[in-house]
Structures are given as structure tokens and as C-alpha cells.
Amino acid sequence: MTAEANGTARPLSRRAKGALAAIVVLYAGLAVLYSYATRFRYGPDEPAHFVYIQSVALDHRLPALRDDNVYLPGAAISHQRQQPPLYYTLGALVYRALGRLPADGIWRVLRFFSIAIGLAVLALQWRLLRLLFPDSEGLCLAGLAVLAFLPMFTYITSVVNNDPLAVLLFTGVVYQWCRMLAGRSSLADVALAGGLVGLAVLTKESALALVPGLLIAAAATGTATGAAPARRIGRAALALGTAGLVCGGWFLHNLSAYGSPTVYFYDRPFYTGLRDALTHPMGTSDRPGLVAVLGLTAERTLLFLWVPWWATGGRIPKAPYLVGLGLVSLAVLMGLALGWVDRRRGRPGLTASQSHGLALMLLTVGVLAAGILRYVLFVDYTALQAGRYFVVMWPAMAVLSVSGLATLMVTARAKAIGLAALVGVWLAGNVAVLWLVRLWYHT
């Protein structure tokens, strides 16, 4: 068991408590400023999300799947109908509680609802960090600050959309995995992990990327350690079955209504299938090849990974930004690799629970990336703001980032300086992006 699990985690110093409070207050302040800087209906797909909430709140039904994004009593239309309904059901409860407020007033409160979810994400992120690094308050504070001051996270949690709830549930799943990896886990823990994955899928279908990690965590932890393969398979089946019970109805509903368990409003693929993609990898005179498409997707993924690029008016120099973020990502991966090598060689480094938890996080990031690439190639080629879709994994990616960078720094002083510099750059970037967002929306 970890120190935290035994209730013996090192108490926070007064300075650390002050830093923790400052991070939370700064996040809340930045998110509120983003909310006011972004004009109503100008957040990503905000009108479609708002109509979906209206339809559930006022008509107790899902909107029709079309592109008009208009609320009509009993006949609402939204292209976001492709999204699962959990966030919109909660948003509908908020909507109905607001009574007769004007539309803009309701919109404002729903944005504050997103910020409240963002604060819940930070609280859960803190518990995750303390679970993984109970004796390193600096690493925990850096991991929290990297998430809190990420411009994409702060921006997305300040407008009306289903991503904040998806981020919260993704983080809950990762936290539950790490709890299971830290000690003996019961069948109730396995079922809880499966239930959280089911709720995450009911919020955003990208949560299907959590399924491989769920199966591994269920089969490899707790009473399954050293157990017969049949017992391991049984625990994995329990986790998967619980997830299916929670979210399976959504896919059955889609199958009944549209003839497919998954529904996409846009159907604009680059390629009809893998064979088509591999036929001319370098392209032809009238069609880009797979190599060019992959390169563009990688560029746009990095471009939107940190910054809400669409809301900055293109005023950020693209080349330095891409190079800088690419180098930071490479350093993180190098640090994680060195940490795992040190552990394999018996040198001080990652503990077993840290190593396994970080490995599951990295696996999930990889599965999510593969899903995004599949979507771009075979569903909708215009979905090149792919970096935005990683926001659901940013809490875990923040943990990976600070862990990997800390491994590269040998002394405690170097770790403190390096992580403080990273947080400072993140915070300065957030302030700059907020200024650009204000200019872009003319608020």
C-alpha cells in the first residue's frame, strides 16, 4: 500500500498549502476571464451543445441529428446529437433550475457549470498526484499547475460543451486504476473502475480508449496477482461487463435509430479503407497521399494540443511553437523511458505502482491517438483540430509530463527549478492566449 493509502502521506508544508490555494484561485480567475472574453455562441460548437441541453430540459428527448442547430419545441435540431447524453442530462437539470432567466443568463450559468466541473477535475487531479507521489509535494504542485494553466484546458472548461465532464470521468478512471495498482483491490474496486469507464463513454465516445487499460488493470491487480488465468479473465470480464451495462444502452439506441452503434454527423473520409490509404502512399496529382495526410495530422495535433488555436486569430508564430512543444514532448518521453530503465536495473527511480500507473496512462494516450487518426482518415478529414481531442487525457498527460521531466533532472534543486520554469511558461502562455482570445472575439 502507498503512504497515502495508509493515511501516512507527508503533511503539506505551509508554503505548499499556499501554493495549492494559489493554483486553484488562479485557475478559477483565468477560467472566468476566458468565459467573459469568449462571446456567447462562439465557443467550439456551443450553439449545438446548448440546443441539445434545451431539448433534453424542455422536451425530455434527444434532438434530431442535423446541422441547423435550432431549438423548436418538440423538434430540436443539433449536429451534436452524435454525442452521448450524460453531460446534456446534467446540463438540463441546471437549465430547469434556472427558471425564467433570459437565454444569455442561462448560457452564463452553464459556462460557470463548466468551470465548476474544471475545479472538480483539479481536486481529483490532486488526489491522483498525492497517490502517486505522496512524498513529493513539489512534483504534485507542478503536476496540478501544468493542468490548471494549460490554455486548452482552461478555455474548454469555460464554455458550454461536454468535454469538462469527460475530462473529470477520464481522470476518475485513471485515479481508480492507480488505487488498484497501489494495493490489493477487491471485486468492488474492479466493478467501480468498469462503471466509471461506462459513465465516461456515456459522456464522450472517445472514452472507448480507456477499455484496454481497464482490462489490464482489472486482470493484473489485487487478488488477481499470481492467480490462475481464469481468475484474471473473470476480473477483466467483470470490469468490461459493468462498463457495458452502464453504456450499452446508448449503442443499442443508435443501432435501432440509425442502423449503427456509432453515429457521426459528418462523413467526409480521406480514404474508404486501409487498402485505399496504402494504394498510393505518396499521393497522385489530384489527391494527397497517406504520408502527407499523416504529416498534416501530426502538425495540427501539436498545434491544437496546448492552445485553442482557432480563438487566437493565428497570431502565434507557428514554427517556434511547434518546435518548442515537440522538444518538450520528446524530453518527457525520454525521462519516462529512463525512469523505467532505472527500475528494470534496480536503481532508484519509479516505484512499481508509479511505473505501472504511468504505463497505463501512456497506453491510453496511444490508443486515443490511434482513434483520432482513424477518425481523420476514415470518417471526417476536416477533423484536423485533433490536438483538442486530447484534452480528455490532459490530467494524465500532466502527470506524465512532470514525472518524465523530473527524471531527467538529477538534483532536487534542478528538479525544482526545471518544474517551476515549466509552470511559469505555461502560466505566461495562458495569459498571452487569453489576451489573444479577447482580441479575436472583440470583447
C-alpha positions in Angstrom: 0.0 0.0 0.0 1.1 3.6 -0.6 1.7 6.0 2.2 -1.4 7.9 1.3 -3.5 4.7 1.3 -2.3 4.1 4.8 -3.1 7.6 5.8 0.6 8.5 6.4 1.3 10.8 3.5 3.7 13.5 4.4 1.7 16.5 5.5 1.9 19.6 3.3 4.0 22.4 4.4 2.5 25.9 4.9 4.2 27.1 1.7 2.8 24.1 -0.3 -0.7 24.8 1.1 -0.4 28.4 0.0 0.8 27.3 -3.5 -2.0 24.9 -3.8 -4.6 27.6 -3.0 -2.9 30.0 -5.4 -3.1 27.4 -8.2 -6.8 26.8 -7.7 -7.6 30.5 -7.4 -5.6 31.4 -10.5 -7.3 28.7 -12.5 -10.7 29.9 -11.4 -9.8 33.5 -12.3 -8.4 32.6 -15.7 -11.4 30.4 -16.5 -13.9 33.2 -15.6 -11.9 35.6 -17.7 -12.0 33.2 -20.6 -15.7 32.8 -20.1 -16.3 36.6 -20.4 -13.7 37.1 -23.2 -15.4 34.5 -25.4 -18.6 35.8 -26.9 -21.8 33.8 -26.3 -22.3 31.2 -29.1 -18.7 31.4 -30.2 -17.2 28.6 -28.1 -16.5 25.4 -30.1 -19.9 24.1 -31.2 -21.6 26.0 -28.4 -24.9 26.6 -30.1 -25.2 22.9 -30.9 -24.4 21.9 -27.3 -26.9 24.5 -26.0 -29.7 23.2 -28.2 -29.0 19.6 -27.1 -29.4 20.8 -23.4 -32.6 22.7 -24.3 -34.1 19.7 -26.0 -33.5 17.4 -23.0 -34.6 20.0 -20.5 -37.7 21.2 -22.2 -38.8 18.3 -24.3 -37.3 15.3 -22.5 -35.9 14.0 -25.8 -32.7 13.9 -27.8 -32.6 16.4 -30.7 -32.7 15.3 -34.3 -29.3 14.8 -36.0 -29.0 17.6 -38.5 -26.8 20.7 -39.0 -29.2 23.5 -38.3 -28.7 23.7 -34.5 -32.1 25.2 -33.8 -34.4 24.7 -30.9 -38.0 24.2 -31.8 -40.5 22.8 -29.2 -40.6 19.1 -29.7 -38.3 19.2 -32.8 -34.9 20.5 -31.8 -32.0 20.0 -34.2 -28.3 19.7 -33.4 -25.4 18.1 -35.1 -24.0 17.3 -31.6 -26.8 14.6 -31.3 -23.9 12.3 -32.2 -22.6 12.8 -28.6 -23.8 10.6 -25.7 -26.4 12.2 -23.4 -24.9 12.2 -19.9 -23.5 15.8 -19.9 -26.6 17.1 -21.6 -28.8 15.4 -18.9 -26.9 17.1 -16.2 -26.9 20.4 -18.1 -30.7 20.0 -18.5 -31.0 19.8 -14.7 -29.1 23.1 -14.4 -31.2 24.6 -17.2 -34.5 23.7 -15.5 -33.3 25.0 -12.1 -32.7 28.5 -13.7 -36.4 29.0 -14.3 -37.2 32.0 -16.4 -33.7 33.5 -16.8 -33.1 35.0 -20.3 -31.1 32.9 -22.7 -27.8 34.7 -22.1 -28.2 34.3 -18.4 -28.7 30.6 -18.7 -25.7 30.5 -21.1 -23.6 32.3 -18.5 -24.6 29.9 -15.7 -23.9 26.8 -17.9 -20.5 28.2 -18.5 -20.0 28.6 -14.8 -21.2 24.9 -14.5 -18.3 24.0 -16.8 -15.8 25.9 -14.6 -17.2 24.1 -11.5 -16.5 20.8 -13.3 -13.0 22.1 -14.0 -12.5 22.7 -10.3 -13.6 19.2 -9.6 -11.1 17.9 -12.1 -8.3 19.8 -10.2 -9.5 18.3 -6.9 -9.3 14.8 -8.4 -6.0 15.5 -10.1 -4.6 16.5 -6.8 -5.7 13.2 -5.2 -4.2 11.3 -8.1 -0.8 13.1 -7.8 -0.7 12.6 -4.0 -1.5 8.9 -4.5 1.4 8.5 -7.0 3.9 10.9 -5.3 2.9 11.1 -1.6 6.4 12.3 -0.5 7.0 14.9 -3.2 4.8 17.9 -2.7 6.8 19.8 -5.4 6.0 17.3 -8.0 2.4 17.2 -7.0 2.1 21.0 -7.2 3.8 21.1 -10.6 1.5 18.4 -11.9 -1.5 20.3 -10.8 -0.3 23.6 -12.1 0.6 22.2 -15.5 -3.0 21.1 -15.9 -4.6 24.2 -14.3 -2.7 26.6 -16.6 -2.9 24.7 -19.8 -4.7 27.2 -22.1 -6.7 24.5 -23.9 -7.9 23.0 -20.6 -8.8 26.4 -19.1 -10.5 27.5 -22.3 -12.6 24.4 -22.8 -13.7 24.3 -19.2 -15.0 27.9 -19.5 -17.6 27.4 -22.3 -20.6 25.1 -22.8 -19.6 21.7 -24.1 -19.3 18.1 -22.9 -15.5 18.0 -22.6 -15.2 19.1 -19.0 -17.3 16.2 -17.7 -15.4 13.8 -20.0 -12.1 15.1 -18.5 -13.5 14.6 -15.0 -14.5 11.0 -15.7 -11.3 10.1 -17.6 -9.4 11.4 -14.5 -11.6 9.3 -12.2 -10.9 6.2 -14.2 -7.1 6.8 -14.1 -7.3 7.5 -10.3 -9.2 4.3 -9.8 -6.6 2.3 -11.8 -3.8 3.8 -9.7 -5.6 2.9 -6.5 -6.0 -0.6 -7.7 -2.3 -0.8 -8.7 -1.2 0.6 -5.3 -2.5 -2.4 -3.3 -5.0 -5.3 -3.1 -8.2 -4.5 -5.0 -11.5 -6.1 -4.4 -14.1 -7.1 -6.9 -16.0 -3.9 -5.9 -12.9 -1.9 -7.0 -12.9 -3.7 -10.3 -16.7 -3.1 -10.8 -16.2 0.6 -9.9 -13.5 1.0 -12.5 -15.8 -0.5 -15.1 -18.7 1.7 -14.0 -16.6 4.8 -14.3 -15.5 3.8 -17.8 -19.2 3.3 -18.7 -20.0 6.8 -17.5 -17.1 8.2 -19.4 -18.3 6.6 -22.6 -21.8 7.9 -21.9 -20.2 11.4 -22.0 -17.9 11.1 -24.9 -17.3 8.0 -27.1 -13.5 8.7 -27.1 -13.6 7.1 -23.7 -13.6 3.7 -25.5 -9.8 4.3 -25.5 -9.9 3.5 -21.8 -11.1 -0.1 -22.4 -7.6 -1.7 -22.9 -6.2 -0.1 -19.7 -9.4 -1.2 -17.9 -8.9 -4.8 -18.9 -5.2 -4.7 -17.9 -5.8 -3.0 -14.6 -8.6 -5.4 -13.7 -6.7 -8.5 -14.6 -3.3 -7.6 -13.2 -4.1 -6.1 -9.8 -5.3 -7.1 -6.3 -6.3 -10.6 -5.7 -5.6 -11.5 -9.3 -1.8 -11.2 -8.7 -0.4 -14.7 -9.0 -3.9 -16.1 -9.6 -4.9 -18.6 -12.3 -5.6 -17.2 -15.8 -9.3 -18.0 -15.4 -9.5 -15.7 -12.4 -7.7 -12.9 -14.2 -10.1 -13.3 -17.1 -13.0 -13.2 -14.8 -11.9 -9.9 -13.2 -11.4 -8.4 -16.7 -14.9 -9.7 -17.7 -16.4 -8.1 -14.6 -14.9 -4.8 -15.4 -15.9 -4.9 -19.1 -19.4 -6.2 -18.3 -20.0 -3.4 -15.7 -18.9 -0.8 -18.3 -21.2 -2.4 -20.9 -24.2 -2.4 -18.5 -23.7 1.3 -17.9 -23.2 2.5 -21.5 -24.5 -0.4 -23.7 -28.0 1.1 -24.0 -26.6 4.1 -25.9 -25.1 1.9 -28.6 -28.3 -0.2 -28.8 -30.3 3.0 -29.2 -28.1 4.2 -32.0 -28.3 0.8 -33.7 -32.1 0.9 -33.5 -32.4 4.6 -34.7 -29.6 4.7 -37.3 -28.6 1.2 -38.0 -25.1 1.6 -36.5 -23.9 1.6 -32.9 -21.8 4.7 -33.5 -23.2 7.8 -35.3 -21.2 10.5 -37.0 -22.8 13.6 -38.3 -20.0 14.3 -40.8 -19.0 11.6 -43.3 -16.1 13.1 -45.2 -13.3 10.5 -45.2 -9.9 10.9 -46.9 -10.0 7.2 -47.7 -12.6 4.4 -48.0 -10.4 2.0 -46.1 -6.9 0.9 -45.2 -6.3 -0.6 -48.6 -7.3 2.6 -50.3 -4.9 4.6 -48.0 -2.0 2.3 -48.8 -2.6 2.2 -52.6 -0.7 5.5 -53.3 1.1 6.5 -50.1 2.9 9.4 -51.8 -0.3 10.7 -53.4 -1.2 11.5 -57.0 -1.6 14.7 -59.0 -5.2 15.2 -57.8 -5.1 13.5 -54.3 -2.8 13.8 -51.3 -1.0 10.7 -50.2 -1.1 9.0 -46.8 2.4 10.4 -45.9 1.2 14.0 -46.5 -2.0 13.4 -44.6 -0.2 11.9 -41.6 2.3 14.8 -41.6 -0.6 17.3 -41.7 -2.4 15.5 -38.9 0.7 15.4 -36.7 1.2 19.1 -37.2 -2.3 20.0 -36.5 -2.3 17.8 -33.4 0.7 19.6 -31.9 -0.8 22.9 -33.0 -4.1 22.4 -31.0 -2.6 20.3 -28.2 -1.9 23.2 -25.9 -3.6 26.3 -27.4 -7.2 26.9 -28.7 -5.7 27.9 -32.0 -9.0 28.9 -33.6 -9.5 31.5 -30.9 -6.2 33.2 -31.2 -6.6 34.7 -34.7 -3.4 32.9 -35.9 -1.3 35.5 -34.1 1.1 32.9 -32.5 4.3 32.1 -34.6 3.6 28.6 -35.7 7.1 27.2 -36.3 8.6 28.2 -32.9 5.5 26.9 -31.1 5.6 23.6 -32.9 9.4 23.1 -32.3 9.1 24.1 -28.6 6.2 21.8 -27.9 7.8 19.0 -29.9 11.0 19.2 -27.9 9.1 19.3 -24.5 7.2 16.2 -25.6 10.4 14.4 -26.6 12.0 15.3 -23.3 9.0 13.8 -21.4 9.2 10.6 -23.3 13.0 10.3 -22.7 12.5 10.9 -19.0 9.8 8.3 -18.7 12.0 5.8 -20.6 14.9 6.5 -18.3 12.7 6.0 -15.3 11.6 2.6 -16.5 15.2 1.6 -17.4 16.3 2.6 -13.9 13.6 0.5 -12.4 14.5 -2.5 -14.5 18.2 -2.2 -13.5 17.3 -1.9 -9.8 18.4 1.7 -9.5 16.4 4.3 -7.6 13.6 5.5 -9.9 9.9 4.8 -10.3 8.2 2.6 -7.8 6.2 -0.4 -9.1 2.8 1.3 -8.7 4.2 4.5 -10.3 5.7 2.6 -13.2 2.5 0.6 -13.9 0.2 3.6 -13.5 2.2 5.8 -15.9 2.4 2.9 -18.3 -1.4 2.6 -18.4 -1.7 6.3 -18.9 0.7 6.3 -21.8 -1.1 3.3 -23.3 -4.4 5.2 -23.2 -2.8 8.2 -24.8 -1.6 6.0 -27.6 -5.0 4.3 -28.1 -6.7 7.7 -28.1 -4.2 8.9 -30.7 -4.9 5.9 -32.9 -8.6 6.5 -32.6 -8.2 10.2 -33.6 -6.1 9.1 -36.6 -8.7 6.6 -37.7 -11.4 9.3 -37.4 -9.4 11.7 -39.6 -8.6 9.2 -42.2 -11.8 7.2 -42.5 -14.6 9.4 -41.1 -14.0 13.2 -41.4 -10.9 14.7 -43.0 -11.8 18.2 -41.6 -11.3 17.0 -38.0 -7.7 18.3 -38.1 -8.0 20.1 -34.8 -7.0 16.7 -33.4 -4.9 18.1 -30.5 -8.1 19.4 -29.0 -9.4 15.9 -28.6 -6.5 15.1 -26.3 -8.0 17.4 -23.6 -9.7 14.4 -22.0 -6.3 12.9 -21.3 -4.6 16.1 -20.2 -4.7 15.3 -16.4 -2.9 12.1 -17.1 -0.6 13.8 -19.6 0.3 16.4 -17.0 1.3 13.6 -14.6 3.4 12.0 -17.4 5.0 15.4 -18.2 6.2 16.3 -14.7 7.3 12.7 -14.0 9.3 12.4 -17.2 10.9 15.9 -16.9 11.8 15.3 -13.2 13.5 12.1 -14.1 15.9 13.9 -16.4 16.9 16.3 -13.6 19.4 14.8 -11.2 19.4 17.0 -8.2 16.5 18.2 -6.1 17.4 21.8 -6.9 17.4 21.1 -10.7 14.0 19.5 -10.4 12.6 22.4 -8.5 14.0 25.0 -11.0 13.0 23.0 -14.1 9.4 22.3 -13.0 9.0 25.9 -11.8 10.2 27.1 -15.2 7.7 24.8 -16.9 4.8 26.0 -14.8 5.9 29.6 -15.4 6.0 29.2 -19.2 2.5 27.5 -19.0 1.1 30.4 -17.0 2.7 33.1 -19.2 1.3 31.3 -22.2 -2.1 31.2 -20.7 -2.1 34.9 -20.1 -0.9 35.6 -23.7 -3.6 33.3 -25.2 -6.3 34.9 -23.0 -5.2 38.3 -24.4 -5.4 36.9 -28.0 -8.8 35.4 -27.4 -10.1 38.7 -26.2 -8.7 40.4 -29.3 -10.2 37.7 -31.6 -13.7 37.9 -30.1 -13.5 41.7 -29.8 -14.7 41.6 -26.2 
